[in-house]
Amino acid sequence: MLRAWLDRPIRPGAGPVTLGPEESGHLVRSLRARRGDTVVLLDGEGLVAEGRLAVADGEAAQVEVLKVSRAPAPAPRIILAQGMPKGGTMDGLVRSVAEAGAAEVVPLMSARSEVRLEGERALAKAERWRDQAIEACKQCGNPWLARVAPPVSFRAWIDALPPAVPGEVRLTASLEIDAEPLARVDLAAAARVTWLVGPEGDLAPEELAAARHAGFRPVTLGPLTLRAETAALACVIATQVLARR
C-alpha cells in the first residue's frame, strides 16, 4: 500500500490533490509510484483519502481522490511519558511506539537522564521526533498522528499533571520490589492509559515516590530488565492487547 502525508485539508470536489516536493519525491522516486497506482493520503487527524496517482511528478505529484473517510479516534488513548535514553535511541523509540499506536509521547529529562535539551535544540529535536511519528503513520497506516511534546523536566511535568479523570489508568513500568504484574491491571474499560517509563537506571527514588503520589501504579513487564526503548514499546503493545480482551 502506497501512503503519503497530507499537510492541508481536502476540499470535496476541488480536483486532484497536489503533494509537496518532499512527499512527491518520496512517493515517486523512493517508492517508484507510477501513474494509476493506488495511493492513500493521511493527515494525522483521522482522515483517510483513497485515490489514484494522476501525475507521477517527483516535485508535484497529483492524486485523484476517489473516497474520503474518517477513522474513529483510537481507544484507549495511550500516553507515554518517557525518560529520555542516551544516544540517538529516542528517535527510534518515538517511531516504534507511534507505529504501535501511542497517541502522545512526552520526552522527560529525569534525574538519571543523560540527555538535556533546552531552547532551540529542544525545538529541533521535537520537530525531528514529529517527523518520525509521521513516518510511522505512513508505515503502518495509522490515521492518527502521535503527538510529541517538547522535552520537559520530570518535576515540571509531574507538578503540572492534573488529577486522573474517570476512565484513566496511570502506570509506571517499574523495577520496584512491590511492582505487580501488568496482567492484574484491568484495562478493558480504560479510556486513557498513561505510562511512565524511566531511562537507563530507571527513575530516581524521589521520582518514583512522586509518581505514586500522582496516582501511578507500579507494574512489572516480566522477570527481565528491559532497555528503555524496549520497555516503552512493550508497554504500548501490552496495553493494546489487554484493552481488547
C-alpha positions as CSV (number, residue, x, y, z in Angstrom):
1,M,0.0,0.0,0.0
2,L,1.4,3.4,-1.0
3,R,0.8,6.1,1.5
4,A,1.5,9.8,1.5
5,W,1.2,12.6,4.1
6,L,-1.3,15.4,3.6
7,D,-0.4,18.7,5.3
8,R,-3.6,20.6,4.4
9,P,-7.4,19.8,4.4
10,I,-9.1,18.2,1.4
11,R,-12.0,20.2,0.0
12,P,-14.6,17.9,-1.7
13,G,-14.8,18.5,-5.4
14,A,-11.6,20.6,-5.5
15,G,-9.9,18.3,-8.0
16,P,-6.7,16.4,-7.7
17,V,-4.6,16.9,-4.6
18,T,-1.0,18.2,-5.3
19,L,1.6,16.9,-2.9
20,G,4.6,19.0,-1.7
21,P,8.1,18.3,-3.0
22,E,9.2,16.1,-0.1
23,E,6.2,13.8,-0.3
24,S,6.2,13.8,-4.1
25,G,9.9,12.8,-4.2
26,H,9.4,10.1,-1.6
27,L,6.3,8.7,-3.4
28,V,7.7,8.9,-7.0
29,R,11.4,8.5,-6.6
30,S,11.8,6.4,-3.4
31,L,8.7,4.2,-3.7
32,R,8.6,4.3,-7.5
33,A,4.9,5.0,-7.7
34,R,3.6,5.3,-11.2
35,R,0.5,6.9,-12.8
36,G,-2.6,4.9,-12.0
37,D,-1.2,3.4,-8.7
38,T,-3.5,3.4,-5.7
39,V,-2.4,5.9,-3.1
40,V,-3.8,6.5,0.4
41,L,-3.4,10.0,1.9
42,L,-3.3,10.6,5.7
43,D,-3.4,13.8,7.6
44,G,-2.9,12.5,11.2
45,E,-6.4,13.7,12.3
46,G,-8.2,10.5,11.3
47,L,-8.7,11.3,7.6
48,V,-8.1,8.5,5.1
49,A,-8.3,9.6,1.4
50,E,-8.0,6.8,-1.2
51,G,-7.2,7.7,-4.7
52,R,-5.1,7.1,-7.8
53,L,-1.8,8.8,-8.8
54,A,-2.8,11.1,-11.7
55,V,0.6,12.8,-12.2
56,A,3.8,11.0,-11.3
57,D,5.9,14.1,-10.8
58,G,8.8,13.9,-8.2
59,E,8.3,17.6,-7.4
60,A,4.5,18.0,-7.6
61,A,2.7,14.6,-7.7
62,Q,-1.1,14.8,-8.1
63,V,-3.5,12.3,-6.6
64,E,-7.1,12.0,-7.8
65,V,-9.2,11.4,-4.7
66,L,-11.9,8.8,-5.1
67,K,-13.0,8.2,-1.5
68,V,-12.7,10.1,1.8
69,S,-13.4,8.6,5.2
70,R,-12.6,9.5,8.8
71,A,-11.4,6.9,11.3
72,P,-12.6,7.0,14.9
73,A,-10.1,8.2,17.5
74,P,-8.1,5.3,19.0
75,A,-9.3,3.8,22.3
76,P,-7.9,3.7,24.8
77,R,-5.8,6.8,24.3
78,I,-2.2,5.8,25.2
79,I,0.2,8.5,26.5
80,L,3.8,7.6,27.1
81,A,5.9,9.8,29.4
82,Q,9.4,8.6,28.7
83,G,12.7,9.4,30.5
84,M,14.9,10.1,27.5
85,P,17.5,7.4,26.9
86,K,21.1,8.2,25.9
87,G,22.4,8.4,22.4
88,G,20.1,8.6,19.5
89,T,17.7,5.9,20.6
90,M,14.8,8.4,21.3
91,D,14.3,8.7,17.6
92,G,13.7,5.0,17.1
93,L,11.7,4.9,20.3
94,V,9.2,7.5,19.1
95,R,8.8,5.8,15.7
96,S,8.2,2.4,17.2
97,V,5.7,3.4,19.8
98,A,3.9,5.6,17.2
99,E,3.7,2.5,14.9
100,A,2.3,0.5,17.9
101,G,-0.5,3.1,18.5
102,A,0.7,5.6,21.1
103,A,-1.3,8.8,20.9
104,E,1.1,11.0,22.7
105,V,4.8,10.9,23.7
106,V,6.2,13.2,26.4
107,P,10.0,13.2,26.5
108,L,11.2,13.7,30.1
109,M,14.5,14.9,31.5
110,S,14.6,12.9,34.7
111,A,17.3,12.7,37.3
112,R,19.1,9.8,35.6
113,S,18.7,11.0,32.0
114,E,22.0,11.8,30.4
115,V,20.3,13.8,27.7
116,R,19.5,17.5,28.4
117,L,17.7,19.6,25.8
118,E,16.8,23.2,26.0
119,G,15.9,26.2,23.8
120,E,16.4,25.8,20.0
121,R,18.0,22.3,20.4
122,A,14.9,21.1,22.2
123,L,12.6,22.5,19.5
124,A,14.7,21.0,16.7
125,K,14.5,17.6,18.4
126,A,10.8,17.9,18.9
127,E,10.4,18.6,15.2
128,R,12.6,15.6,14.3
129,W,10.5,13.4,16.5
130,R,7.3,14.6,14.8
131,D,8.9,13.6,11.5
132,Q,9.5,10.1,13.0
133,A,5.9,9.9,14.1
134,I,4.7,10.9,10.6
135,E,6.8,8.2,9.0
136,A,5.3,5.8,11.5
137,C,1.8,6.7,10.3
138,K,2.7,6.1,6.7
139,Q,4.5,2.9,7.5
140,C,1.6,1.3,9.5
141,G,-1.4,3.1,8.1
142,N,-2.4,4.7,11.4
143,P,-4.7,7.6,10.6
144,W,-3.9,9.4,13.9
145,L,-0.6,11.1,14.4
146,A,1.2,10.5,17.7
147,R,1.7,14.0,19.3
148,V,5.3,14.5,20.6
149,A,5.6,17.2,23.2
150,P,8.7,19.3,23.7
151,P,11.2,17.9,26.2
152,V,10.3,18.8,29.8
153,S,11.8,18.1,33.2
154,F,10.2,15.3,35.2
155,R,9.5,17.7,38.1
156,A,7.8,20.3,35.8
157,W,5.7,17.5,34.2
158,I,4.6,15.7,37.3
159,D,3.8,19.0,39.1
160,A,1.6,20.2,36.2
161,L,-0.2,16.8,35.8
162,P,-3.9,17.2,36.6
163,P,-5.7,14.7,38.8
164,A,-6.7,11.5,37.0
165,V,-10.1,11.6,35.3
166,P,-12.6,8.7,35.4
167,G,-11.6,6.0,33.0
168,E,-7.9,7.0,33.2
169,V,-5.3,4.4,34.3
170,R,-1.8,5.5,35.3
171,L,1.0,3.0,35.3
172,T,4.8,3.0,35.9
173,A,6.9,0.4,34.2
174,S,8.8,-0.3,37.4
175,L,11.7,-2.3,38.8
176,E,10.4,-1.7,42.4
177,I,10.1,-4.8,44.6
178,D,6.4,-4.4,45.1
179,A,5.5,-3.8,41.5
180,E,2.7,-6.1,40.4
181,P,2.3,-8.0,37.1
182,L,0.7,-5.9,34.4
183,A,-1.8,-8.8,33.7
184,R,-3.5,-8.0,37.0
185,V,-4.5,-4.5,35.8
186,D,-7.9,-4.2,34.3
187,L,-7.6,-2.2,31.1
188,A,-10.8,-3.4,29.4
189,A,-12.8,-0.3,30.3
190,A,-9.9,2.2,30.2
191,A,-10.4,5.3,28.1
192,R,-6.9,6.7,28.7
193,V,-3.8,4.9,29.8
194,T,-0.8,7.0,30.8
195,W,2.5,5.2,31.1
196,L,5.6,6.5,32.8
197,V,8.9,4.8,31.8
198,G,12.3,5.7,33.1
199,P,15.6,6.0,31.3
200,E,18.7,3.8,31.8
201,G,18.9,3.0,35.5
202,D,15.2,3.8,36.0
203,L,13.7,6.8,37.7
204,A,15.2,8.0,40.9
205,P,13.6,7.1,44.3
206,E,12.1,10.5,44.8
207,E,10.6,10.5,41.2
208,L,9.0,7.1,41.9
209,A,7.6,8.4,45.1
210,A,6.2,11.5,43.2
211,A,4.7,9.2,40.6
212,R,2.9,7.1,43.3
213,H,1.6,10.3,44.8
214,A,0.2,11.3,41.4
215,G,-1.7,8.1,41.1
216,F,0.7,5.9,39.1
217,R,0.6,2.2,39.9
218,P,4.0,0.4,39.6
219,V,3.8,-2.7,37.4
220,T,6.3,-5.2,36.1
221,L,6.5,-6.3,32.5
222,G,8.1,-9.6,33.4
223,P,11.2,-11.1,35.1
224,L,13.8,-9.5,32.8
225,T,15.2,-6.0,32.9
226,L,14.5,-4.3,29.6
227,R,16.2,-1.5,27.8
228,A,14.3,1.8,28.0
229,E,13.2,1.7,24.4
230,T,12.2,-2.0,24.6
231,A,10.1,-1.3,27.7
232,A,8.3,1.6,26.1
233,L,7.3,-0.4,23.1
234,A,6.2,-3.3,25.3
235,C,4.0,-1.0,27.4
236,V,2.2,0.3,24.3
237,I,1.7,-3.1,22.7
238,A,0.6,-4.8,26.0
239,T,-1.9,-2.0,26.5
240,Q,-3.3,-2.6,23.0
241,V,-3.7,-6.3,23.8
242,L,-5.1,-6.1,27.3
243,A,-7.5,-3.4,26.5
244,R,-9.1,-5.6,23.8
245,R,-9.6,-8.8,25.8
